[in-house]
Amino acid sequence: MMINGAWAAAAAEWGRRGGRYLQAEALAAGDEDAAAAALQILDELGATRAGDHLRRQLRRRGFARVPRGPRPTTAAHVAGLTARQAEILAMVGAGMSNAEIAERLVVSVRTVDHHVSAVLAKLGVTNRRQAAEMAERMAATTADSGR
């Protein structure tokens, strides 16, 4: 399919087969939206070199919107959380409500709502209790690896 220029069909087939990296490779040959989807897959897979290479290619192809990718600190976090998200996760783990977190950080409750939603999504959990449990496990793993 790729040889025939059918990048969309190839991407769909690789997606159906569970070949995420190859799906990203096929999407990279497509239009700007498809290339952005390819970058997202590569970032999710942690394929930083491939993602950086694709970003350079897209800039050479003249694409205006080339996502920069995760910051090194975000990429280094075990769950891919930003520094702010990790801070909020710690507060959720401490049992704080969104209103209490907002007051402590001097931001709106709505902003905290968005951060908490992003944290839950990145951790692949559905509620605060599960997030708190995961935060506790991550803290224990970090403490164990520091010894």
N, CA, C and O atoms as CSV, one atom per row, in Angstrom:
chain,resi,resn,atom,element,x,y,z
A,1,MET,N,N,0.817,-1.199,0.000
A,1,MET,CA,C,0.000,0.000,0.000
A,1,MET,C,C,0.865,1.270,0.000
A,1,MET,O,O,0.575,2.239,-0.701
A,2,MET,N,N,1.931,1.235,0.803
A,2,MET,CA,C,2.808,2.411,0.862
A,2,MET,C,C,3.517,2.627,-0.474
A,2,MET,O,O,3.689,3.765,-0.909
A,3,ILE,N,N,3.920,1.560,-1.112
A,3,ILE,CA,C,4.593,1.682,-2.402
A,3,ILE,C,C,3.673,2.354,-3.415
A,3,ILE,O,O,4.127,3.104,-4.278
A,4,ASN,N,N,2.381,2.078,-3.301
A,4,ASN,CA,C,1.401,2.656,-4.219
A,4,ASN,C,C,0.913,4.033,-3.767
A,4,ASN,O,O,0.034,4.619,-4.398
A,5,GLY,N,N,1.480,4.548,-2.677
A,5,GLY,CA,C,1.110,5.878,-2.192
A,5,GLY,C,C,-0.172,5.919,-1.382
A,5,GLY,O,O,-0.715,6.995,-1.130
A,6,ALA,N,N,-0.648,4.780,-0.979
A,6,ALA,CA,C,-1.888,4.708,-0.197
A,6,ALA,C,C,-1.570,4.740,1.294
A,6,ALA,O,O,-1.828,3.777,2.017
A,7,TRP,N,N,-1.003,5.869,1.747
A,7,TRP,CA,C,-0.575,5.977,3.141
A,7,TRP,C,C,-1.739,5.834,4.116
A,7,TRP,O,O,-1.576,5.238,5.180
A,8,ALA,N,N,-2.907,6.366,3.774
A,8,ALA,CA,C,-4.062,6.297,4.681
A,8,ALA,C,C,-4.522,4.846,4.862
A,8,ALA,O,O,-4.813,4.418,5.979
A,9,ALA,N,N,-4.586,4.103,3.773
A,9,ALA,CA,C,-4.982,2.693,3.857
A,9,ALA,C,C,-3.940,1.891,4.632
A,9,ALA,O,O,-4.282,1.020,5.432
A,10,ALA,N,N,-2.670,2.192,4.388
A,10,ALA,CA,C,-1.601,1.492,5.109
A,10,ALA,C,C,-1.677,1.796,6.604
A,10,ALA,O,O,-1.534,0.899,7.435
A,11,ALA,N,N,-1.902,3.055,6.936
A,11,ALA,CA,C,-2.004,3.437,8.353
A,11,ALA,C,C,-3.187,2.735,9.012
A,11,ALA,O,O,-3.081,2.255,10.140
A,12,ALA,N,N,-4.309,2.679,8.304
A,12,ALA,CA,C,-5.488,2.007,8.860
A,12,ALA,C,C,-5.214,0.520,9.083
A,12,ALA,O,O,-5.611,-0.045,10.102
A,13,GLU,N,N,-4.541,-0.102,8.133
A,13,GLU,CA,C,-4.236,-1.535,8.259
A,13,GLU,C,C,-3.258,-1.783,9.410
A,13,GLU,O,O,-3.448,-2.718,10.188
A,14,TRP,N,N,-2.221,-0.961,9.526
A,14,TRP,CA,C,-1.279,-1.137,10.643
A,14,TRP,C,C,-1.979,-0.886,11.972
A,14,TRP,O,O,-1.702,-1.567,12.958
A,15,GLY,N,N,-2.892,0.095,12.004
A,15,GLY,CA,C,-3.657,0.337,13.222
A,15,GLY,C,C,-4.509,-0.865,13.587
A,15,GLY,O,O,-4.592,-1.241,14.756
A,16,ARG,N,N,-5.150,-1.476,12.578
A,16,ARG,CA,C,-5.978,-2.661,12.809
A,16,ARG,C,C,-5.137,-3.813,13.346
A,16,ARG,O,O,-5.599,-4.585,14.186
A,17,ARG,N,N,-3.912,-3.926,12.866
A,17,ARG,CA,C,-3.025,-5.020,13.295
A,17,ARG,C,C,-2.276,-4.722,14.596
A,17,ARG,O,O,-1.592,-5.593,15.132
A,18,GLY,N,N,-2.406,-3.498,15.101
A,18,GLY,CA,C,-1.723,-3.143,16.343
A,18,GLY,C,C,-0.286,-2.705,16.154
A,18,GLY,O,O,0.464,-2.615,17.127
A,19,GLY,N,N,0.111,-2.433,14.927
A,19,GLY,CA,C,1.478,-1.989,14.637
A,19,GLY,C,C,1.577,-0.477,14.721
A,19,GLY,O,O,1.607,0.206,13.698
A,20,ARG,N,N,1.627,0.040,15.924
A,20,ARG,CA,C,1.570,1.498,16.136
A,20,ARG,C,C,2.750,2.226,15.495
A,20,ARG,O,O,2.559,3.280,14.889
A,21,TYR,N,N,3.945,1.695,15.613
A,21,TYR,CA,C,5.100,2.369,15.024
A,21,TYR,C,C,4.966,2.419,13.498
A,21,TYR,O,O,5.219,3.454,12.881
A,22,LEU,N,N,4.570,1.309,12.903
A,22,LEU,CA,C,4.402,1.270,11.455
A,22,LEU,C,C,3.205,2.124,11.016
A,22,LEU,O,O,3.211,2.694,9.925
A,23,GLN,N,N,2.197,2.206,11.859
A,23,GLN,CA,C,1.076,3.096,11.580
A,23,GLN,C,C,1.570,4.542,11.536
A,23,GLN,O,O,1.189,5.309,10.651
A,24,ALA,N,N,2.414,4.904,12.492
A,24,ALA,CA,C,2.980,6.254,12.519
A,24,ALA,C,C,3.821,6.505,11.269
A,24,ALA,O,O,3.771,7.590,10.689
A,25,GLU,N,N,4.579,5.518,10.865
A,25,GLU,CA,C,5.409,5.654,9.668
A,25,GLU,C,C,4.546,5.929,8.431
A,25,GLU,O,O,4.899,6.763,7.597
A,26,ALA,N,N,3.424,5.229,8.318
A,26,ALA,CA,C,2.520,5.449,7.189
A,26,ALA,C,C,1.868,6.828,7.277
A,26,ALA,O,O,1.766,7.532,6.272
A,27,LEU,N,N,1.427,7.215,8.470
A,27,LEU,CA,C,0.795,8.528,8.643
A,27,LEU,C,C,1.768,9.660,8.325
A,27,LEU,O,O,1.356,10.712,7.835
A,28,ALA,N,N,3.041,9.453,8.597
A,28,ALA,CA,C,4.054,10.482,8.350
A,28,ALA,C,C,4.139,10.849,6.877
A,28,ALA,O,O,4.585,11.945,6.537
A,29,ALA,N,N,3.724,9.957,6.014
A,29,ALA,CA,C,3.761,10.228,4.581
A,29,ALA,C,C,2.562,11.047,4.112
A,29,ALA,O,O,2.484,11.437,2.947
A,30,GLY,N,N,1.633,11.302,5.024
A,30,GLY,CA,C,0.399,11.971,4.644
A,30,GLY,C,C,0.423,13.476,4.780
A,30,GLY,O,O,1.481,14.105,4.785
A,31,ASP,N,N,-0.772,14.041,4.890
A,31,ASP,CA,C,-0.926,15.489,5.007
A,31,ASP,C,C,-0.541,15.952,6.411
A,31,ASP,O,O,-0.077,15.162,7.234
A,32,GLU,N,N,-0.738,17.230,6.666
A,32,GLU,CA,C,-0.299,17.814,7.934
A,32,GLU,C,C,-1.000,17.194,9.139
A,32,GLU,O,O,-0.364,16.950,10.164
A,33,ASP,N,N,-2.305,16.935,9.026
A,33,ASP,CA,C,-3.036,16.321,10.139
A,33,ASP,C,C,-2.561,14.895,10.395
A,33,ASP,O,O,-2.415,14.479,11.544
A,34,ALA,N,N,-2.323,14.153,9.326
A,34,ALA,CA,C,-1.836,12.780,9.482
A,34,ALA,C,C,-0.447,12.768,10.105
A,34,ALA,O,O,-0.156,11.935,10.964
A,35,ALA,N,N,0.409,13.689,9.673
A,35,ALA,CA,C,1.760,13.770,10.228
A,35,ALA,C,C,1.719,14.119,11.714
A,35,ALA,O,O,2.513,13.602,12.500
A,36,ALA,N,N,0.785,15.002,12.099
A,36,ALA,CA,C,0.636,15.344,13.527
A,36,ALA,C,C,0.207,14.109,14.313
A,36,ALA,O,O,0.675,13.896,15.431
A,37,ALA,N,N,-0.675,13.295,13.742
A,37,ALA,CA,C,-1.088,12.051,14.397
A,37,ALA,C,C,0.101,11.096,14.516
A,37,ALA,O,O,0.247,10.399,15.520
A,38,ALA,N,N,0.943,11.069,13.492
A,38,ALA,CA,C,2.146,10.224,13.545
A,38,ALA,C,C,3.057,10.663,14.686
A,38,ALA,O,O,3.585,9.833,15.425
A,39,LEU,N,N,3.235,11.976,14.821
A,39,LEU,CA,C,4.078,12.487,15.907
A,39,LEU,C,C,3.508,12.121,17.272
A,39,LEU,O,O,4.247,11.763,18.189
A,40,GLN,N,N,2.198,12.212,17.395
A,40,GLN,CA,C,1.571,11.860,18.672
A,40,GLN,C,C,1.826,10.396,19.012
A,40,GLN,O,O,2.134,10.070,20.159
A,41,ILE,N,N,1.702,9.522,18.035
A,41,ILE,CA,C,1.966,8.096,18.270
A,41,ILE,C,C,3.417,7.884,18.676
A,41,ILE,O,O,3.699,7.170,19.639
A,42,LEU,N,N,4.337,8.504,17.942
A,42,LEU,CA,C,5.759,8.348,18.269
A,42,LEU,C,C,6.060,8.859,19.675
A,42,LEU,O,O,6.828,8.238,20.410
A,43,ASP,N,N,5.455,9.995,20.053
A,43,ASP,CA,C,5.662,10.522,21.402
A,43,ASP,C,C,5.106,9.567,22.451
A,43,ASP,O,O,5.736,9.344,23.486
A,44,GLU,N,N,3.920,8.998,22.186
A,44,GLU,CA,C,3.322,8.042,23.128
A,44,GLU,C,C,4.188,6.797,23.282
A,44,GLU,O,O,4.287,6.225,24.367
A,45,LEU,N,N,4.810,6.391,22.190
A,45,LEU,CA,C,5.677,5.198,22.228
A,45,LEU,C,C,7.046,5.487,22.838
A,45,LEU,O,O,7.810,4.568,23.130
A,46,GLY,N,N,7.348,6.771,23.028
A,46,GLY,CA,C,8.662,7.132,23.547
A,46,GLY,C,C,9.744,7.053,22.486
A,46,GLY,O,O,10.927,6.961,22.814
A,47,ALA,N,N,9.357,7.088,21.226
A,47,ALA,CA,C,10.305,7.006,20.115
A,47,ALA,C,C,10.822,8.409,19.806
A,47,ALA,O,O,10.470,9.003,18.787
A,48,THR,N,N,11.662,8.930,20.701
A,48,THR,CA,C,12.093,10.322,20.600
A,48,THR,C,C,12.956,10.589,19.374
A,48,THR,O,O,12.796,11.624,18.727
A,49,ARG,N,N,13.855,9.691,19.046
A,49,ARG,CA,C,14.703,9.914,17.860
A,49,ARG,C,C,13.867,9.927,16.595
A,49,ARG,O,O,14.052,10.787,15.734
A,50,ALA,N,N,12.951,8.982,16.477
A,50,ALA,CA,C,12.084,8.945,15.289
A,50,ALA,C,C,11.208,10.195,15.241
A,50,ALA,O,O,10.989,10.760,14.169
A,51,GLY,N,N,10.709,10.626,16.396
A,51,GLY,CA,C,9.892,11.833,16.454
A,51,GLY,C,C,10.684,13.068,16.054
A,51,GLY,O,O,10.187,13.908,15.305
A,52,ASP,N,N,11.903,13.185,16.544
A,52,ASP,CA,C,12.757,14.325,16.182
A,52,ASP,C,C,13.058,14.325,14.686
A,52,ASP,O,O,13.044,15.371,14.038
A,53,HIS,N,N,13.328,13.144,14.153
A,53,HIS,CA,C,13.610,13.018,12.718
A,53,HIS,C,C,12.389,13.447,11.898
A,53,HIS,O,O,12.521,14.179,10.917
A,54,LEU,N,N,11.211,12.993,12.301
A,54,LEU,CA,C,9.989,13.361,11.583
A,54,LEU,C,C,9.726,14.860,11.679
A,54,LEU,O,O,9.301,15.476,10.702
A,55,ARG,N,N,9.973,15.446,12.837
A,55,ARG,CA,C,9.788,16.902,12.980
A,55,ARG,C,C,10.682,17.661,11.994
A,55,ARG,O,O,10.239,18.619,11.360
A,56,ARG,N,N,11.943,17.229,11.868
A,56,ARG,CA,C,12.847,17.877,10.911
A,56,ARG,C,C,12.335,17.709,9.478
A,56,ARG,O,O,12.361,18.653,8.688
A,57,GLN,N,N,11.873,16.511,9.154
A,57,GLN,CA,C,11.331,16.257,7.817
A,57,GLN,C,C,10.135,17.162,7.528
A,57,GLN,O,O,10.030,17.734,6.443
A,58,LEU,N,N,9.250,17.287,8.488
A,58,LEU,CA,C,8.037,18.079,8.281
A,58,LEU,C,C,8.371,19.554,8.094
A,58,LEU,O,O,7.745,20.244,7.290
A,59,ARG,N,N,9.357,20.028,8.838
A,59,ARG,CA,C,9.777,21.432,8.646
A,59,ARG,C,C,10.351,21.628,7.246
A,59,ARG,O,O,10.086,22.638,6.595
A,60,ARG,N,N,11.142,20.653,6.785
A,60,ARG,CA,C,11.689,20.737,5.420
A,60,ARG,C,C,10.589,20.680,4.372
A,60,ARG,O,O,10.702,21.299,3.314
A,61,ARG,N,N,9.521,19.936,4.664
A,61,ARG,CA,C,8.397,19.847,3.731
A,61,ARG,C,C,7.553,21.119,3.755
A,61,ARG,O,O,6.636,21.269,2.947
A,62,GLY,N,N,7.856,22.038,4.681
A,62,GLY,CA,C,7.153,23.314,4.726
A,62,GLY,C,C,5.890,23.322,5.553
A,62,GLY,O,O,5.087,24.248,5.441
A,63,PHE,N,N,5.692,22.304,6.387
A,63,PHE,CA,C,4.497,22.288,7.230
A,63,PHE,C,C,4.590,23.395,8.259
A,63,PHE,O,O,5.624,23.574,8.902
A,64,ALA,N,N,3.512,24.131,8.412
A,64,ALA,CA,C,3.506,25.289,9.314
A,64,ALA,C,C,3.368,24.861,10.775
A,64,ALA,O,O,3.996,25.447,11.657
A,65,ARG,N,N,2.555,23.853,11.028
A,65,ARG,CA,C,2.287,23.428,12.405
A,65,ARG,C,C,3.019,22.124,12.708
A,65,ARG,O,O,2.513,21.039,12.420
A,66,VAL,N,N,4.191,22.234,13.281
A,66,VAL,CA,C,4.949,21.042,13.668
A,66,VAL,C,C,5.044,21.048,15.190
A,66,VAL,O,O,5.803,21.832,15.759
A,67,PRO,N,N,4.269,20.169,15.865
A,67,PRO,CA,C,4.322,20.133,17.328
A,67,PRO,C,C,5.743,19.870,17.810
A,67,PRO,O,O,6.458,19.052,17.231
A,68,ARG,N,N,6.149,20.559,18.863
A,68,ARG,CA,C,7.525,20.459,19.341
A,68,ARG,C,C,7.794,19.167,20.092
A,68,ARG,O,O,8.951,18.771,20.236
A,69,GLY,N,N,6.753,18.502,20.574
A,69,GLY,CA,C,6.947,17.260,21.319
A,69,GLY,C,C,7.101,17.524,22.801
A,69,GLY,O,O,7.130,18.677,23.232
A,70,PRO,N,N,7.200,16.463,23.582
A,70,PRO,CA,C,7.276,16.641,25.032
A,70,PRO,C,C,8.597,17.271,25.463
A,70,PRO,O,O,9.644,17.035,24.860
A,71,ARG,N,N,8.522,18.074,26.514
A,71,ARG,CA,C,9.739,18.635,27.101
A,71,ARG,C,C,10.555,17.494,27.707
A,71,ARG,O,O,9.993,16.463,28.077
A,72,PRO,N,N,11.862,17.667,27.812
A,72,PRO,CA,C,12.688,16.591,28.384
A,72,PRO,C,C,12.248,16.180,29.789
A,72,PRO,O,O,12.309,14.999,30.133
A,73,THR,N,N,11.807,17.138,30.601
A,73,THR,CA,C,11.378,16.780,31.956
A,73,THR,C,C,10.099,15.956,31.921
A,73,THR,O,O,9.925,15.042,32.727
A,74,THR,N,N,9.199,16.278,30.985
A,74,THR,CA,C,7.965,15.508,30.851
A,74,THR,C,C,8.289,14.110,30.336
A,74,THR,O,O,7.759,13.120,30.842
A,75,ALA,N,N,9.147,14.030,29.343
A,75,ALA,CA,C,9.526,12.729,28.785
A,75,ALA,C,C,10.237,11.872,29.830
A,75,ALA,O,O,10.134,10.646,29.799
A,76,ALA,N,N,10.951,12.503,30.744
A,76,ALA,CA,C,11.701,11.762,31.757
A,76,ALA,C,C,10.799,11.254,32.888
A,76,ALA,O,O,11.171,10.317,33.595
A,77,HIS,N,N,9.620,11.859,33.067
A,77,HIS,CA,C,8.722,11.436,34.145
A,77,HIS,C,C,8.178,10.053,33.819
A,77,HIS,O,O,7.801,9.783,32.679
A,78,VAL,N,N,8.137,9.192,34.803
A,78,VAL,CA,C,7.727,7.809,34.609
A,78,VAL,C,C,6.339,7.704,33.975
A,78,VAL,O,O,6.083,6.761,33.227
A,79,ALA,N,N,5.448,8.639,34.252
A,79,ALA,CA,C,4.093,8.606,33.682
A,79,ALA,C,C,3.899,9.662,32.602
A,79,ALA,O,O,2.789,9.836,32.100
A,80,GLY,N,N,4.966,10.366,32.241
A,80,GLY,CA,C,4.856,11.394,31.219
A,80,GLY,C,C,4.116,12.641,31.673
A,80,GLY,O,O,3.517,13.346,30.860
A,81,LEU,N,N,4.156,12.911,32.969
A,81,LEU,CA,C,3.475,14.085,33.505
A,81,LEU,C,C,4.370,15.315,33.419
A,81,LEU,O,O,5.592,15.224,33.534
A,82,THR,N,N,3.734,16.469,33.213
A,82,THR,CA,C,4.473,17.724,33.293
A,82,THR,C,C,4.792,17.986,34.764
A,82,THR,O,O,4.261,17.314,35.648
A,83,ALA,N,N,5.644,18.947,35.015
A,83,ALA,CA,C,5.993,19.284,36.400
A,83,ALA,C,C,4.746,19.709,37.177
A,83,ALA,O,O,4.565,19.318,38.330
A,84,ARG,N,N,3.886,20.510,36.538
A,84,ARG,CA,C,2.662,20.972,37.209
A,84,ARG,C,C,1.721,19.801,37.477
A,84,ARG,O,O,1.118,19.719,38.547
A,85,GLN,N,N,1.596,18.896,36.507
A,85,GLN,CA,C,0.732,17.738,36.710
A,85,GLN,C,C,1.246,16.849,37.838
A,85,GLN,O,O,0.456,16.328,38.625
A,86,ALA,N,N,2.554,16.675,37.920
A,86,ALA,CA,C,3.133,15.877,39.006
A,86,ALA,C,C,2.863,16.536,40.353
A,86,ALA,O,O,2.567,15.861,41.339
A,87,GLU,N,N,2.968,17.865,40.381
A,87,GLU,CA,C,2.690,18.611,41.609
A,87,GLU,C,C,1.226,18.426,42.026
A,87,GLU,O,O,0.930,18.220,43.203
A,88,ILE,N,N,0.334,18.501,41.069
A,88,ILE,CA,C,-1.096,18.339,41.368
A,88,ILE,C,C,-1.391,16.903,41.780
A,88,ILE,O,O,-2.197,16.674,42.682
A,89,LEU,N,N,-0.750,15.931,41.132
A,89,LEU,CA,C,-0.941,14.532,41.523
A,89,LEU,C,C,-0.529,14.324,42.976
A,89,LEU,O,O,-1.204,13.603,43.711
A,90,ALA,N,N,0.557,14.939,43.395
A,90,ALA,CA,C,0.996,14.811,44.792
A,90,ALA,C,C,-0.069,15.372,45.736
A,90,ALA,O,O,-0.326,14.804,46.798
A,91,MET,N,N,-0.682,16.482,45.346
A,91,MET,CA,C,-1.724,17.080,46.190
A,91,MET,C,C,-2.987,16.226,46.207
A,91,MET,O,O,-3.644,16.101,47.240
A,92,VAL,N,N,-3.327,15.632,45.047
A,92,VAL,CA,C,-4.456,14.706,44.998
A,92,VAL,C,C,-4.161,13.522,45.913
A,92,VAL,O,O,-5.028,13.070,46.661
A,93,GLY,N,N,-2.923,13.022,45.844
A,93,GLY,CA,C,-2.510,11.910,46.699
A,93,GLY,C,C,-2.571,12.244,48.177
A,93,GLY,O,O,-2.768,11.366,49.017
A,94,ALA,N,N,-2.396,13.539,48.491
A,94,ALA,CA,C,-2.480,13.985,49.882
A,94,ALA,C,C,-3.925,14.208,50.323
A,94,ALA,O,O,-4.179,14.605,51.460
A,95,GLY,N,N,-4.874,13.950,49.413
A,95,GLY,CA,C,-6.287,14.056,49.771
A,95,GLY,C,C,-6.891,15.438,49.600
A,95,GLY,O,O,-7.995,15.695,50.082
A,96,MET,N,N,-6.189,16.324,48.927
A,96,MET,CA,C,-6.711,17.683,48.747
A,96,MET,C,C,-7.780,17.716,47.659
A,96,MET,O,O,-7.705,16.987,46.670
A,97,SER,N,N,-8.775,18.577,47.863
A,97,SER,CA,C,-9.820,18.774,46.857
A,97,SER,C,C,-9.304,19.727,45.783
A,97,SER,O,O,-8.273,20.375,45.963
A,98,ASN,N,N,-10.018,19.809,44.677
A,98,ASN,CA,C,-9.621,20.735,43.619
A,98,ASN,C,C,-9.643,22.181,44.111
A,98,ASN,O,O,-8.790,22.983,43.732
A,99,ALA,N,N,-10.607,22.506,44.944
A,99,ALA,CA,C,-10.678,23.866,45.491
A,99,ALA,C,C,-9.470,24.162,46.376
A,99,ALA,O,O,-8.919,25.261,46.326
A,100,GLU,N,N,-9.060,23.194,47.179
A,100,GLU,CA,C,-7.886,23.389,48.034
A,100,GLU,C,C,-6.609,23.518,47.203
A,100,GLU,O,O,-5.736,24.331,47.506
A,101,ILE,N,N,-6.516,22.702,46.153
A,101,ILE,CA,C,-5.346,22.784,45.274
A,101,ILE,C,C,-5.308,24.144,44.588
A,101,ILE,O,O,-4.255,24.777,44.509
A,102,ALA,N,N,-6.465,24.593,44.091
A,102,ALA,CA,C,-6.541,25.896,43.415
A,102,ALA,C,C,-6.117,27.020,44.347
A,102,ALA,O,O,-5.397,27.933,43.943
A,103,GLU,N,N,-6.561,26.951,45.578
A,103,GLU,CA,C,-6.181,27.988,46.549
A,103,GLU,C,C,-4.672,27.960,46.821
A,103,GLU,O,O,-4.034,29.011,46.872
A,104,ARG,N,N,-4.112,26.788,46.993
A,104,ARG,CA,C,-2.686,26.659,47.271
A,104,ARG,C,C,-1.841,27.168,46.099
A,104,ARG,O,O,-0.821,27.824,46.310
A,105,LEU,N,N,-2.267,26.865,44.851
A,105,LEU,CA,C,-1.484,27.239,43.670
A,105,LEU,C,C,-1.850,28.615,43.107
A,105,LEU,O,O,-1.211,29.112,42.180
A,106,VAL,N,N,-2.877,29.212,43.681
A,106,VAL,CA,C,-3.381,30.512,43.236
A,106,VAL,C,C,-3.761,30.458,41.743
A,106,VAL,O,O,-3.319,31.273,40.934
A,107,VAL,N,N,-4.589,29.476,41.425
A,107,VAL,CA,C,-5.162,29.337,40.087
A,107,VAL,C,C,-6.652,29.053,40.258
A,107,VAL,O,O,-7.121,28.840,41.375
A,108,SER,N,N,-7.389,29.051,39.158
A,108,SER,CA,C,-8.823,28.789,39.248
A,108,SER,C,C,-9.083,27.298,39.455
A,108,SER,O,O,-8.256,26.453,39.110
A,109,VAL,N,N,-10.241,26.998,40.020
A,109,VAL,CA,C,-10.639,25.606,40.208
A,109,VAL,C,C,-10.770,24.943,38.840
A,109,VAL,O,O,-10.450,23.764,38.684
A,110,ARG,N,N,-11.236,25.694,37.862
A,110,ARG,CA,C,-11.375,25.156,36.500
A,110,ARG,C,C,-10.010,24.707,35.949
A,110,ARG,O,O,-9.913,23.664,35.303
A,111,THR,N,N,-8.970,25.493,36.206
A,111,THR,CA,C,-7.622,25.107,35.766
A,111,THR,C,C,-7.198,23.806,36.430
A,111,THR,O,O,-6.638,22.922,35.781
A,112,VAL,N,N,-7.464,23.693,37.709
A,112,VAL,CA,C,-7.132,22.464,38.427
A,112,VAL,C,C,-7.937,21.292,37.868
A,112,VAL,O,O,-7.411,20.189,37.716
A,113,ASP,N,N,-9.224,21.536,37.558
A,113,ASP,CA,C,-10.056,20.485,36.957
A,113,ASP,C,C,-9.393,19.942,35.693
A,113,ASP,O,O,-9.320,18.730,35.491
A,114,HIS,N,N,-8.912,20.851,34.847
A,114,HIS,CA,C,-8.257,20.438,33.602
A,114,HIS,C,C,-6.986,19.636,33.876
A,114,HIS,O,O,-6.735,18.618,33.231
A,115,HIS,N,N,-6.183,20.105,34.844
A,115,HIS,CA,C,-4.954,19.384,35.187
A,115,HIS,C,C,-5.270,17.988,35.731
A,115,HIS,O,O,-4.628,17.010,35.350
A,116,VAL,N,N,-6.251,17.902,36.614
A,116,VAL,CA,C,-6.609,16.603,37.192
A,116,VAL,C,C,-7.104,15.662,36.095
A,116,VAL,O,O,-6.746,14.485,36.085
A,117,SER,N,N,-7.917,16.167,35.180
A,117,SER,CA,C,-8.395,15.334,34.064
A,117,SER,C,C,-7.228,14.822,33.229
A,117,SER,O,O,-7.202,13.653,32.844
A,118,ALA,N,N,-6.257,15.699,32.948
A,118,ALA,CA,C,-5.087,15.297,32.162
A,118,ALA,C,C,-4.274,14.238,32.906
A,118,ALA,O,O,-3.791,13.280,32.302
A,119,VAL,N,N,-4.126,14.413,34.209
A,119,VAL,CA,C,-3.378,13.447,35.021
A,119,VAL,C,C,-4.077,12.085,34.988
A,119,VAL,O,O,-3.428,11.060,34.780
A,120,LEU,N,N,-5.391,12.071,35.192
A,120,LEU,CA,C,-6.132,10.808,35.175
A,120,LEU,C,C,-5.977,10.114,33.823
A,120,LEU,O,O,-5.784,8.901,33.756
A,121,ALA,N,N,-6.063,10.898,32.750
A,121,ALA,CA,C,-5.929,10.320,31.405
A,121,ALA,C,C,-4.532,9.747,31.189
A,121,ALA,O,O,-4.390,8.638,30.675
A,122,LYS,N,N,-3.503,10.493,31.578
A,122,LYS,CA,C,-2.133,10.007,31.380
A,122,LYS,C,C,-1.842,8.770,32.212
A,122,LYS,O,O,-1.092,7.891,31.788
A,123,LEU,N,N,-2.431,8.703,33.387
A,123,LEU,CA,C,-2.212,7.544,34.252
A,123,LEU,C,C,-3.097,6.368,33.860
A,123,LEU,O,O,-2.868,5.240,34.297
A,124,GLY,N,N,-4.113,6.633,33.030
A,124,GLY,CA,C,-5.027,5.577,32.610
A,124,GLY,C,C,-5.936,5.102,33.724
A,124,GLY,O,O,-6.286,3.924,33.797
A,125,VAL,N,N,-6.321,6.040,34.600
A,125,VAL,CA,C,-7.225,5.714,35.700
A,125,VAL,C,C,-8.494,6.552,35.568
A,125,VAL,O,O,-8.538,7.516,34.804
A,126,THR,N,N,-9.521,6.172,36.322
A,126,THR,CA,C,-10.806,6.862,36.182
A,126,THR,C,C,-11.197,7.712,37.384
A,126,THR,O,O,-12.175,8.456,37.317
A,127,ASN,N,N,-10.456,7.616,38.478
A,127,ASN,CA,C,-10.838,8.427,39.635
A,127,ASN,C,C,-9.609,8.824,40.462
A,127,ASN,O,O,-8.503,8.323,40.254
A,128,ARG,N,N,-9.842,9.730,41.395
A,128,ARG,CA,C,-8.778,10.299,42.213
A,128,ARG,C,C,-8.127,9.246,43.114
A,128,ARG,O,O,-6.916,9.273,43.337
A,129,ARG,N,N,-8.934,8.325,43.625
A,129,ARG,CA,C,-8.391,7.289,44.504
A,129,ARG,C,C,-7.371,6.437,43.758
A,129,ARG,O,O,-6.298,6.142,44.284
A,130,GLN,N,N,-7.708,6.044,42.532
A,130,GLN,CA,C,-6.768,5.250,41.726
A,130,GLN,C,C,-5.510,6.064,41.417
A,130,GLN,O,O,-4.399,5.534,41.438
A,131,ALA,N,N,-5.695,7.352,41.131
A,131,ALA,CA,C,-4.542,8.213,40.854
A,131,ALA,C,C,-3.645,8.306,42.085
A,131,ALA,O,O,-2.420,8.248,41.974
A,132,ALA,N,N,-4.259,8.451,43.255
A,132,ALA,CA,C,-3.492,8.552,44.502
A,132,ALA,C,C,-2.710,7.258,44.758
A,132,ALA,O,O,-1.556,7.294,45.185
A,133,GLU,N,N,-3.349,6.127,44.494
A,133,GLU,CA,C,-2.661,4.840,44.672
A,133,GLU,C,C,-1.474,4.722,43.721
A,133,GLU,O,O,-0.405,4.240,44.095
A,134,MET,N,N,-1.683,5.170,42.484
A,134,MET,CA,C,-0.604,5.106,41.506
A,134,MET,C,C,0.531,6.047,41.911
A,134,MET,O,O,1.704,5.702,41.765
A,135,ALA,N,N,0.190,7.227,42.416
A,135,ALA,CA,C,1.208,8.179,42.870
A,135,ALA,C,C,2.037,7.568,43.993
A,135,ALA,O,O,3.255,7.739,44.047
A,136,GLU,N,N,1.370,6.863,44.875
A,136,GLU,CA,C,2.071,6.211,45.991
A,136,GLU,C,C,3.030,5.138,45.466
A,136,GLU,O,O,4.159,5.025,45.942
A,137,ARG,N,N,2.576,4.350,44.482
A,137,ARG,CA,C,3.436,3.309,43.896
A,137,ARG,C,C,4.628,3.942,43.171
A,137,ARG,O,O,5.752,3.449,43.270
A,138,MET,N,N,4.378,5.037,42.443
A,138,MET,CA,C,5.472,5.702,41.728
A,138,MET,C,C,6.485,6.271,42.712
A,138,MET,O,O,7.690,6.198,42.474
A,139,ALA,N,N,6.006,6.838,43.815
A,139,ALA,CA,C,6.911,7.396,44.826
A,139,ALA,C,C,7.755,6.287,45.458
A,139,ALA,O,O,8.942,6.471,45.726
A,140,ALA,N,N,7.126,5.140,45.690
A,140,ALA,CA,C,7.858,4.022,46.276
A,140,ALA,C,C,8.921,3.494,45.301
A,140,ALA,O,O,10.035,3.155,45.701
A,141,THR,N,N,8.554,3.432,44.019
A,141,THR,CA,C,9.505,2.965,43.001
A,141,THR,C,C,10.675,3.925,42.885
A,141,THR,O,O,11.823,3.495,42.778
A,142,THR,N,N,10.394,5.218,42.905
A,142,THR,CA,C,11.449,6.233,42.822
A,142,THR,C,C,12.368,6.139,44.040
A,142,THR,O,O,13.589,6.236,43.918
A,143,ALA,N,N,11.763,5.948,45.218
A,143,ALA,CA,C,12.572,5.848,46.445
A,143,ALA,C,C,13.445,4.585,46.403
A,143,ALA,O,O,14.600,4.605,46.827
A,144,ASP,N,N,12.876,3.489,45.886
A,144,ASP,CA,C,13.641,2.235,45.793
A,144,ASP,C,C,14.806,2.362,44.817
A,144,ASP,O,O,15.886,1.824,45.063
A,145,SER,N,N,14.591,3.066,43.718
A,145,SER,CA,C,15.664,3.172,42.721
A,145,SER,C,C,16.750,4.152,43.170
A,145,SER,O,O,17.861,4.135,42.642
A,146,GLY,N,N,16.428,4.999,44.139
A,146,GLY,CA,C,17.413,5.963,44.642
A,146,GLY,C,C,18.373,5.383,45.648
A,146,GLY,O,O,19.357,6.027,46.013
A,147,ARG,N,N,18.107,4.195,46.096
A,147,ARG,CA,C,18.959,3.571,47.118
A,147,ARG,C,C,20.159,2.937,46.534
A,147,ARG,O,O,20.974,2.371,47.262
